[in-house]
């Protein structure tokens, strides 16, 4: 039976994720914004963690010409490597698809790539986006579909956790969300606390590492941090929540 009531201890119990975890994201910085604290905490415990990123993030800037996009891809590649180093994540896989174009990638290609990672690594748990993509981004939603299909095909049979939020998380700084269009393309999955599988309220040490890992990706974070200040930014990213897929909960 999928959890309908989780104790506070269980919500913080990282041992339930097992000894090997794979996280799958669309763009550089997704991994840190959405699971940077979790990644650092797992690595501190000696858990093997493999991070997968589908694109190099070349569309995440103001310029649209190919040369500028290539330069930004190189910048974001280096930024992500620095961020992962700080989080303690030593294993990373690029899928090398076009940023903003994942929906146009033949699904069998993306799914097969994820299956290959899962079959090789044999994770106990996979962490990724929910079907709504957290922010509604098409690339995020596509990655979620790839992971969903890959888990069904993989010999690994891992548990799946998807990024979610609670109402109290959304209430931390709603004006920041609105002023910077964080959810302009779509809203995240909002769960009551009893539907969460894992919730991390990052303590000072983990939060500092997560924020520093985001600071190390200035092409994506410098403007926001400069606008709102580091303290407000840190408070905004200080909680990470994850839930089992809704389909699992409804079928339990």
Secondary structure, DSSP 8 states (H G I E B T S, - for coil): ---SS--HHHHT-GGGG-SEEEEEESSTTHHHHHHHHHHHHHHHTT-EEEEEEEE--TTSSS--SHHHHHHHHHHHHHHHHHHHHHHT--EEEEEEE-TT-GGGS-HHHHHHHHHHHHHHH--SEEEE--TTTTT--HHHHHHHHHHHHHHHH-SS--EEEEEEB-HHHHTS-HHHHHHTTTTSS----B--GGG-SEEEE--HHHHHHHHHHHHT-HHHHHHHHHHH-HHHHHHHTSEEEEE--HHHHHH-
